[in-house]
Amino acid sequence: MATNTVEERVGGRSVGLTLVAGAIAAVVLSPLVWLLAGAFEARDSLSLLVADTTVEVFVNSVALAAGVTGASIVIGVPLAFLTVRTDLPAKRLFTVLLAMPLVVPSYIGAFAFVSAFGPRGRLQGILAPLGVESLPSIYGFGGTVLVLTLYTYPYVFITTRAALKTVDTSLIDAARTLQHDGWETFRRVTFPQIRPAIGAGSLLVALYALSDFGTPQIMRYDVFTRVIFSAQKYDLDLAVLLSLQLVVVTLVILAIESRVRGGGVQSDHPGRRASSLRLGRLKVPAVLACLAVPTLALAVPLGILGLWLVNTGRTTSSLAFQPEYVLNSVGLSFAAALVAAVCALPIALVAARQRGLVPAALERSAYVGYAIPGLVIGLALVFFGAHYGGEFYRQGVILLPLLVFAYVVRFLPQAVGSTRTSFEQVSSTLEEAARTLGEPPSRAFRRVTLPLVAPGVLGGAALVFLTTMKELPATLLLRPAGFDTLVTHLWSAEQQGYYGQAAIPALVLLLVSALSLLVMVRLEGYDVE
């Protein structure tokens, strides 16, 4: 009888937990519903989607995502191979250096590259006495691809490197005994094993390139995000339709990645150690290649920010740095992290403890927001607020709650992933044992399971906090008038040309980004050997 009572309680709690997780998933998906509702209302403007300018924006966006992804593969895969499979000296140092560009938000990199290589930039000033009157333009497609590649290739580098460390080298040795040269061995043996990892890293790069707003805006290259941000000021219908088009392109990329990821070659002897390939005369060029990429990605922004800090140039009192910007950023990020951690608990618990289509669907739904650009989520909430918020929206009362909601939708997967991993490491038998001793289910969970998963929950919340500090487009769209954060202050200073007053918030954001990388390394146990 006692056993039946426990089973009934477990079954009842399971249904209740699934309903709670389902309700959270439905709320997370609601911005897509509002976006679809906006597109339905804007059906009279559908002809705009086939206008020449819209087609041009579509082509530009696809070309940018393809260009950045291709360039990231070209850079990331060879560098990963050099740091894992060869006798490159100082591998640990190079591994850290090559991953470090992730610390720099791409819009800060774009600021720095325009300041260094743009018209009347630092480099032009140095070369002018030598008779160089102008430099090739940094603006447009080339400059946007360059900047985004420098700050996104580490996604491919890190995932490829992890795969190379688990490659079955006995197959490589067998290929060599069959007289295959190095390229043939890589193409026929190594590449099929690391292809899923390259696909996973490429997906992150493509989604980032497609969703990034700051870099195309600074580089003056018309893509979906830049045009949507401009259109929402004068034609909300067009902005909604373009956002929906961007979501469709994003889903197509996810589908393509899903096909590429499947079919990878698995081995029965993963991670077998093998002797490193000798670089010989190629050692010096390999070292220079490993130095050149992070030097360009890190030295340019750090150098420019340092110059801005010591030589502020023209200033204005309206853009003077205020400590409240830090407090506003911290407050919003803390609220987003707290809400995300609480919302992640039921979804992660269902995903970790239950099997079947429903738990899988609930977990996937939490990840939808991560695949949708922040600008689109922000615009969907603007549409919701404008149509249903009434005076509360017009007076700005609900803007901050909407902004925190946008952050939660965008970054909830970071909390879910970390929390689910913790739940999977804690056996449910511990909680069941407490129940057999008479503890109610809620108290058993609170006293037994929750303390054991707390580190994972806090780790996920920390990632949400640090990522939220850097988020730009949703913050620009939803912040109340007069409410500035580090990101919005930095953006205002750059857009008005007061670069010196952008130095302090930019350096604070770099510090925050470095902390987020440390958290990621700690949570993932990333091995730099």
C-alpha positions as CSV (number, residue, x, y, z in Angstrom):
1,M,0.0,0.0,0.0
2,A,2.8,2.4,0.9
3,T,4.5,1.6,-2.4
4,N,1.4,2.3,-4.3
5,T,1.0,5.6,-2.5
6,V,4.5,6.7,-3.4
7,E,4.0,5.7,-7.1
8,E,0.7,7.7,-7.2
9,R,2.5,10.7,-5.8
10,V,5.3,10.3,-8.3
11,G,2.9,9.9,-11.1
12,G,0.9,12.9,-10.0
13,R,4.0,15.0,-9.6
14,S,5.2,13.9,-13.0
15,V,2.0,15.1,-14.7
16,G,2.0,18.4,-12.7
17,L,5.7,19.0,-13.5
18,T,5.1,18.3,-17.2
19,L,2.2,20.8,-17.2
20,V,4.4,23.5,-15.6
21,A,7.2,22.8,-18.0
22,G,4.6,23.0,-20.9
23,A,3.3,26.3,-19.7
24,I,6.8,27.8,-19.6
25,A,7.5,26.4,-23.1
26,A,4.3,28.0,-24.4
27,V,5.2,31.4,-22.9
28,V,8.7,31.1,-24.4
29,L,7.2,30.4,-27.8
30,S,4.7,33.3,-27.6
31,P,6.9,35.9,-29.3
32,L,6.7,33.7,-32.5
33,V,2.9,33.7,-32.2
34,W,2.8,37.5,-31.9
35,L,5.1,37.8,-34.9
36,L,2.8,35.6,-36.9
37,A,-0.1,37.7,-35.8
38,G,1.7,40.8,-36.9
39,A,2.5,39.2,-40.3
40,F,-1.2,38.3,-40.7
41,E,-2.2,41.9,-40.0
42,A,0.4,43.1,-42.5
43,R,-0.8,40.9,-45.3
44,D,-1.6,44.0,-47.4
45,S,2.1,44.7,-47.4
46,L,3.1,41.3,-48.7
47,S,4.1,42.8,-52.1
48,L,7.0,44.5,-50.2
49,L,8.6,41.1,-49.7
50,V,9.3,40.7,-53.4
51,A,10.4,44.3,-54.0
52,D,13.9,44.7,-55.4
53,T,15.3,46.1,-52.1
54,T,13.9,43.2,-50.1
55,V,15.4,40.7,-52.4
56,E,18.7,42.5,-52.2
57,V,18.6,42.3,-48.4
58,F,17.8,38.6,-48.6
59,V,20.7,38.0,-50.9
60,N,23.1,40.1,-48.8
61,S,22.1,38.2,-45.6
62,V,22.5,34.8,-47.1
63,A,25.8,35.8,-48.7
64,L,27.1,37.2,-45.4
65,A,26.2,34.0,-43.4
66,A,27.8,31.9,-46.1
67,G,30.9,34.1,-46.4
68,V,31.5,34.2,-42.6
69,T,30.8,30.5,-42.2
70,G,33.1,29.5,-45.0
71,A,35.9,31.8,-43.8
72,S,35.5,30.5,-40.2
73,I,35.9,26.9,-41.5
74,V,38.9,27.8,-43.5
75,I,40.6,29.4,-40.5
76,G,39.2,27.3,-37.6
77,V,39.7,23.7,-39.0
78,P,43.5,24.1,-39.9
79,L,44.2,25.9,-36.6
80,A,42.4,23.1,-34.6
81,F,44.4,20.5,-36.5
82,L,47.7,22.3,-35.8
83,T,47.0,22.5,-32.1
84,V,46.0,18.9,-31.7
85,R,47.6,16.7,-34.3
86,T,51.0,18.2,-34.9
87,D,54.2,19.0,-32.9
88,L,53.4,22.7,-32.9
89,P,55.3,24.3,-29.9
90,A,53.4,26.0,-27.0
91,K,50.1,24.3,-27.9
92,R,48.4,25.3,-24.7
93,L,49.3,29.0,-25.2
94,F,48.1,29.0,-28.8
95,T,44.9,27.2,-27.9
96,V,44.0,29.8,-25.3
97,L,45.0,32.7,-27.7
98,L,43.0,31.2,-30.6
99,A,39.9,30.9,-28.4
100,M,40.2,34.4,-26.8
101,P,38.5,36.4,-29.7
102,L,35.2,35.0,-28.3
103,V,35.8,37.5,-25.4
104,V,35.3,40.5,-27.7
105,P,31.7,41.3,-28.7
106,S,31.7,41.7,-32.5
107,Y,30.3,45.2,-32.3
108,I,33.2,46.4,-30.2
109,G,35.5,44.8,-32.8
110,A,33.7,46.6,-35.6
111,F,34.1,49.9,-33.7
112,A,37.8,49.3,-33.4
113,F,38.3,48.2,-37.0
114,V,36.5,51.3,-38.4
115,S,38.6,53.5,-36.1
116,A,41.8,51.8,-37.2
117,F,41.3,51.2,-40.9
118,G,38.4,53.5,-41.9
119,P,38.6,56.8,-43.7
120,R,40.8,59.2,-41.6
121,G,41.5,56.3,-39.3
122,R,44.6,55.6,-37.3
123,L,46.4,53.7,-40.1
124,Q,45.5,56.4,-42.7
125,G,47.0,59.0,-40.3
126,I,50.3,57.0,-40.1
127,L,50.6,56.4,-43.8
128,A,49.6,59.9,-44.9
129,P,53.2,61.3,-44.5
130,L,54.3,58.5,-46.8
131,G,52.0,59.7,-49.6
132,V,49.2,57.2,-49.1
133,E,46.1,59.3,-49.6
134,S,43.4,56.6,-49.2
135,L,42.9,53.0,-48.1
136,P,40.5,50.4,-49.5
137,S,37.1,50.8,-47.8
138,I,36.5,48.8,-44.6
139,Y,32.8,49.2,-45.1
140,G,30.5,46.9,-46.9
141,F,30.5,43.1,-47.5
142,G,34.3,42.6,-47.2
143,G,34.7,44.5,-43.9
144,T,31.6,42.8,-42.3
145,V,32.8,39.4,-43.3
146,L,36.3,40.2,-41.9
147,V,35.1,41.4,-38.5
148,L,32.5,38.7,-38.0
149,T,34.9,36.0,-39.0
150,L,37.6,37.2,-36.6
151,Y,35.1,37.0,-33.7
152,T,33.2,33.8,-34.6
153,Y,35.8,31.4,-36.0
154,P,36.5,30.1,-32.4
155,Y,33.2,28.3,-32.5
156,V,34.5,26.1,-35.4
157,F,38.0,26.0,-33.8
158,I,36.7,24.8,-30.4
159,T,34.2,22.2,-31.7
160,T,36.7,20.8,-34.3
161,R,39.5,20.6,-31.8
162,A,37.3,18.6,-29.4
163,A,36.5,16.2,-32.2
164,L,40.1,15.8,-33.2
165,K,41.0,14.8,-29.7
166,T,38.6,11.8,-29.9
167,V,39.5,10.7,-33.4
168,D,40.3,7.0,-33.8
169,T,44.0,7.3,-34.8
170,S,44.2,3.5,-35.5
171,L,42.3,4.3,-38.7
172,I,44.8,7.0,-39.6
173,D,47.7,4.6,-39.0
174,A,45.9,2.0,-41.3
175,A,45.5,4.6,-44.0
176,R,49.2,5.4,-43.9
177,T,50.1,1.7,-44.2
178,L,48.1,1.8,-47.4
179,Q,50.4,4.5,-48.7
180,H,47.9,7.3,-48.5
181,D,49.5,10.8,-48.3
182,G,48.7,13.3,-45.6
183,W,45.9,15.1,-47.5
184,E,44.3,11.8,-48.7
185,T,44.4,10.5,-45.1
186,F,42.7,13.6,-43.8
187,R,40.1,13.6,-46.6
188,R,39.1,9.9,-46.4
189,V,39.7,9.1,-42.7
190,T,39.9,12.2,-40.4
191,F,37.3,14.5,-42.0
192,P,34.4,12.0,-41.9
193,Q,35.0,11.7,-38.2
194,I,35.1,15.4,-37.4
195,R,32.5,16.5,-39.9
196,P,29.6,16.6,-37.4
197,A,31.7,18.8,-35.1
198,I,32.6,21.2,-38.0
199,G,28.9,21.3,-38.8
200,A,28.0,22.2,-35.1
201,G,30.5,25.0,-35.0
202,S,29.5,26.2,-38.4
203,L,25.8,26.4,-37.3
204,L,26.8,28.7,-34.4
205,V,28.7,30.9,-36.8
206,A,25.9,31.0,-39.4
207,L,23.3,31.8,-36.8
208,Y,25.5,34.5,-35.2
209,A,26.2,36.1,-38.6
210,L,22.5,36.1,-39.5
211,S,21.4,37.5,-36.2
212,D,24.1,40.1,-35.5
213,F,22.9,43.6,-35.7
214,G,25.8,45.8,-34.4
215,T,28.5,44.8,-36.9
216,P,26.4,45.2,-40.1
217,Q,25.1,48.5,-38.8
218,I,28.6,49.9,-38.1
219,M,29.9,48.5,-41.4
220,R,26.9,50.0,-43.3
221,Y,26.0,46.7,-44.9
222,D,22.3,46.1,-45.5
223,V,21.1,42.8,-44.1
224,F,17.9,41.7,-42.4
225,T,18.8,43.0,-39.0
226,R,20.0,46.4,-40.1
227,V,16.9,47.0,-42.3
228,I,14.5,45.6,-39.7
229,F,15.9,48.0,-37.1
230,S,15.5,51.0,-39.4
231,A,12.0,49.9,-40.7
232,Q,10.5,49.4,-37.2
233,K,10.8,53.2,-36.8
234,Y,8.6,54.1,-39.8
235,D,7.0,50.9,-41.1
236,L,6.2,48.3,-38.4
237,D,4.4,46.0,-41.0
238,L,7.5,45.8,-43.2
239,A,9.7,45.2,-40.1
240,V,7.4,42.3,-39.0
241,L,7.4,40.7,-42.5
242,L,11.2,40.9,-42.8
243,S,11.5,39.4,-39.3
244,L,9.4,36.5,-40.3
245,Q,11.5,36.1,-43.4
246,L,14.6,36.1,-41.2
247,V,13.1,33.4,-39.0
248,V,12.4,31.2,-42.1
249,V,16.0,31.6,-43.2
250,T,17.2,30.6,-39.7
251,L,15.0,27.5,-39.7
252,V,16.4,26.5,-43.2
253,I,19.9,26.8,-41.8
254,L,18.9,24.6,-38.8
255,A,17.5,22.0,-41.2
256,I,20.7,22.0,-43.3
257,E,22.9,21.6,-40.2
258,S,20.7,18.7,-39.1
259,R,21.4,16.9,-42.3
260,V,25.1,17.6,-42.2
261,R,25.4,16.5,-38.6
262,G,23.9,13.1,-39.3
263,G,26.0,10.5,-41.0
264,G,29.2,11.1,-39.1
265,V,31.6,8.1,-38.9
266,Q,31.8,6.6,-35.4
267,S,34.7,4.6,-34.1
268,D,35.1,1.7,-31.6
269,H,38.3,3.2,-30.3
270,P,37.8,6.9,-29.9
271,G,40.5,9.1,-28.4
272,R,43.4,6.7,-28.9
273,R,46.7,8.5,-28.5
274,A,49.0,8.8,-31.5
275,S,52.3,10.4,-32.2
276,S,52.0,14.0,-33.4
277,L,52.7,14.8,-37.1
278,R,56.1,16.5,-37.5
279,L,55.8,19.9,-39.2
280,G,59.5,20.1,-40.2
281,R,60.1,23.2,-42.3
282,L,56.4,24.2,-41.9
283,K,56.8,24.8,-38.2
284,V,57.7,28.5,-38.5
285,P,54.8,29.3,-40.9
286,A,52.5,27.3,-38.6
287,V,53.5,29.4,-35.6
288,L,53.1,32.6,-37.6
289,A,49.6,31.5,-38.7
290,C,48.6,30.8,-35.1
291,L,49.9,34.2,-34.0
292,A,48.5,36.3,-36.8
293,V,44.8,35.6,-36.3
294,P,44.5,36.3,-32.6
295,T,46.9,39.2,-32.9
296,L,44.6,40.9,-35.4
297,A,41.4,40.0,-33.5
298,L,42.7,41.1,-30.0
299,A,45.4,43.7,-30.6
300,V,43.3,46.0,-32.8
301,P,40.4,46.5,-30.3
302,L,42.6,46.6,-27.2
303,G,44.9,49.1,-28.9
304,I,42.1,51.3,-30.1
305,L,40.3,51.2,-26.7
306,G,43.6,52.1,-25.0
307,L,44.1,55.1,-27.3
308,W,40.5,56.2,-26.7
309,L,41.0,55.9,-23.0
310,V,44.1,58.1,-22.8
311,N,43.1,60.5,-25.7
312,T,39.4,61.0,-25.3
313,G,39.2,63.6,-28.1
314,R,36.0,65.6,-28.3
315,T,33.5,65.0,-25.5
316,T,30.0,66.0,-24.5
317,S,28.5,66.2,-21.0
318,S,25.4,64.3,-22.2
319,L,27.6,61.2,-22.8
320,A,29.6,61.4,-19.6
321,F,30.0,57.9,-18.0
322,Q,27.7,57.4,-15.1
323,P,27.9,54.6,-12.5
324,E,24.1,54.0,-12.9
325,Y,24.8,52.5,-16.3
326,V,26.6,49.6,-14.6
327,L,23.9,49.3,-12.0
328,N,21.2,49.3,-14.7
329,S,23.1,46.5,-16.6
330,V,23.7,44.5,-13.5
331,G,20.1,44.8,-12.3
332,L,18.6,43.7,-15.6
333,S,21.0,40.9,-16.0
334,F,20.4,39.7,-12.4
335,A,16.6,39.7,-13.0
336,A,17.0,37.8,-16.3
337,A,19.4,35.2,-14.7
338,L,17.0,34.7,-11.7
339,V,13.9,34.2,-13.9
340,A,15.8,32.0,-16.4
341,A,17.1,29.8,-13.6
342,V,13.6,29.3,-12.1
343,C,12.0,28.6,-15.5
344,A,14.8,26.2,-16.4
345,L,14.2,23.9,-13.4
346,P,11.0,22.2,-14.5
347,I,12.0,21.9,-18.1
348,A,15.5,20.5,-17.2
349,L,13.9,18.1,-14.6
350,V,11.4,16.7,-17.2
351,A,14.1,16.4,-19.9
352,A,16.5,14.6,-17.5
353,R,14.0,12.2,-15.8
354,Q,11.5,11.4,-18.5
355,R,11.7,9.8,-21.9
356,G,9.5,10.3,-25.0
357,L,8.3,12.9,-27.4
358,V,6.8,15.3,-24.9
359,P,9.9,15.8,-22.8
360,A,12.0,16.1,-26.0
361,A,9.6,18.7,-27.4
362,L,9.5,20.7,-24.2
363,E,13.3,20.9,-24.2
364,R,13.6,21.8,-27.9
365,S,11.0,24.5,-27.5
366,A,13.2,26.2,-24.8
367,Y,15.9,26.3,-27.4
368,V,13.8,28.1,-30.1
369,G,14.5,31.5,-28.6
370,Y,18.2,30.9,-28.9
371,A,17.9,30.3,-32.7
372,I,15.8,33.5,-33.2
373,P,17.8,36.8,-33.5
374,G,17.4,39.0,-30.5
375,L,16.2,41.8,-32.8
376,V,13.3,39.7,-33.9
377,I,12.3,38.8,-30.3
378,G,12.5,42.4,-29.4
379,L,10.4,43.5,-32.4
380,A,7.8,40.8,-31.5
381,L,7.5,42.2,-28.0
382,V,7.3,45.7,-29.4
383,F,4.4,44.5,-31.6
384,F,2.7,42.9,-28.5
385,G,3.2,45.9,-26.4
386,A,1.9,48.4,-29.1
387,H,-1.2,46.3,-29.7
388,Y,-2.1,44.9,-26.3
389,G,-0.1,47.0,-23.8
390,G,-2.3,50.1,-23.9
391,E,-1.3,53.0,-21.7
392,F,1.1,50.7,-19.8
393,Y,3.1,50.4,-22.9
394,R,2.8,54.0,-24.1
395,Q,3.9,55.3,-20.7
396,G,6.8,52.8,-20.6
397,V,5.5,51.0,-17.5
398,I,5.9,47.4,-18.9
399,L,9.0,48.0,-21.0
400,L,11.5,46.7,-18.4
401,P,9.4,43.5,-17.7
402,L,9.2,43.0,-21.5
403,L,13.0,43.5,-21.8
404,V,13.7,41.0,-19.0
405,F,11.3,38.5,-20.8
406,A,13.2,39.0,-24.1
407,Y,16.4,38.2,-22.3
408,V,14.9,35.0,-20.8
409,V,13.5,33.8,-24.1
410,R,16.8,34.4,-25.8
411,F,19.1,32.9,-23.2
412,L,17.0,30.3,-21.4
413,P,18.8,27.4,-23.2
414,Q,22.0,28.3,-21.3
415,A,20.2,27.7,-18.0
416,V,18.4,24.6,-19.2
417,G,21.5,22.9,-20.5
418,S,23.5,23.5,-17.3
419,T,20.6,22.5,-15.0
420,R,19.8,19.4,-17.0
421,T,23.4,18.2,-16.8
422,S,23.2,18.5,-13.1
423,F,20.0,16.6,-12.8
424,E,21.4,13.8,-14.9
425,Q,24.3,13.4,-12.4
426,V,21.9,13.0,-9.4
427,S,20.2,9.6,-9.1
428,S,16.4,9.8,-8.6
429,T,16.7,7.0,-6.0
430,L,18.0,9.4,-3.4
431,E,14.8,11.4,-3.6
432,E,12.7,8.3,-3.7
433,A,14.4,7.0,-0.6
434,A,13.5,10.2,1.2
435,R,9.8,9.8,0.2
436,T,9.7,6.2,1.5
437,L,10.8,7.7,4.9
438,G,7.6,9.9,4.8
439,E,8.9,13.1,3.3
440,P,6.4,14.8,1.0
441,P,7.6,15.1,-2.7
442,S,8.2,18.8,-2.6
443,R,10.2,18.6,0.7
444,A,12.2,15.7,-0.6
445,F,13.1,17.6,-3.7
446,R,14.0,20.7,-1.8
447,R,16.1,18.9,0.9
448,V,17.8,16.2,-1.2
449,T,17.9,17.0,-5.0
450,L,18.0,20.8,-5.0
451,P,21.2,21.1,-3.0
452,L,23.0,18.6,-5.2
453,V,22.0,20.4,-8.5
454,A,22.6,23.9,-7.1
455,P,26.1,24.3,-8.7
456,G,24.6,23.6,-12.1
457,V,21.7,25.9,-11.6
458,L,24.0,28.7,-10.4
459,G,26.4,28.1,-13.3
460,G,23.6,28.4,-15.8
461,A,22.3,31.5,-14.2
462,A,25.8,33.0,-14.3
463,L,26.0,32.4,-18.0
464,V,22.7,34.1,-18.6
465,F,23.8,37.0,-16.4
466,L,27.0,37.5,-18.3
467,T,25.5,37.1,-21.7
468,T,22.7,39.5,-21.0
469,M,25.2,42.2,-20.0
470,K,26.4,42.2,-23.7
471,E,23.0,41.9,-25.5
472,L,22.4,44.9,-27.8
473,P,19.4,44.9,-30.2
474,A,16.6,43.9,-27.8
475,T,18.0,46.4,-25.3
476,L,17.9,49.2,-27.9
477,L,14.3,48.3,-28.9
478,L,12.7,47.8,-25.5
479,R,14.5,50.0,-23.0
480,P,12.5,52.9,-21.6
481,A,13.4,56.4,-22.6
482,G,16.2,57.7,-20.4
483,F,17.2,54.3,-19.1
484,D,20.8,53.6,-20.2
485,T,22.9,50.5,-19.8
486,L,26.6,49.9,-20.6
487,V,25.6,48.7,-24.0
488,T,23.3,51.5,-24.9
489,H,25.7,54.1,-23.6
490,L,28.5,52.6,-25.7
491,W,26.2,52.5,-28.7
492,S,25.2,56.1,-28.3
493,A,28.8,57.3,-27.9
494,E,29.9,55.5,-31.1
495,Q,26.9,56.5,-33.2
496,Q,27.5,60.2,-32.3
497,G,31.2,60.0,-32.9
498,Y,32.4,60.5,-29.3
499,Y,34.7,57.5,-29.4
500,G,36.6,58.5,-26.3
501,Q,33.5,58.3,-24.2
502,A,32.9,54.7,-25.4
503,A,36.2,53.4,-24.0
504,I,35.1,52.8,-20.4
505,P,31.8,50.9,-21.1
506,A,33.6,48.9,-23.9
507,L,36.4,47.9,-21.5
508,V,33.9,46.9,-18.8
509,L,32.0,44.7,-21.4
510,L,35.3,43.1,-22.4
511,L,35.9,42.2,-18.7
512,V,32.4,40.8,-18.6
513,S,33.0,38.8,-21.7
514,A,36.2,37.4,-20.3
515,L,34.3,36.3,-17.2
516,S,31.7,34.5,-19.4
517,L,34.5,32.6,-21.2
518,L,35.9,31.5,-17.9
519,V,32.5,30.3,-16.7
520,M,32.1,28.4,-20.0
521,V,35.5,26.8,-19.6
522,R,34.8,25.8,-16.0
523,L,31.3,24.4,-16.8
524,E,32.4,22.5,-20.0
525,G,35.7,21.3,-18.5
526,Y,37.4,22.5,-21.7
527,D,40.7,20.8,-22.1
528,V,43.5,23.0,-23.6
529,E,46.1,20.3,-23.6
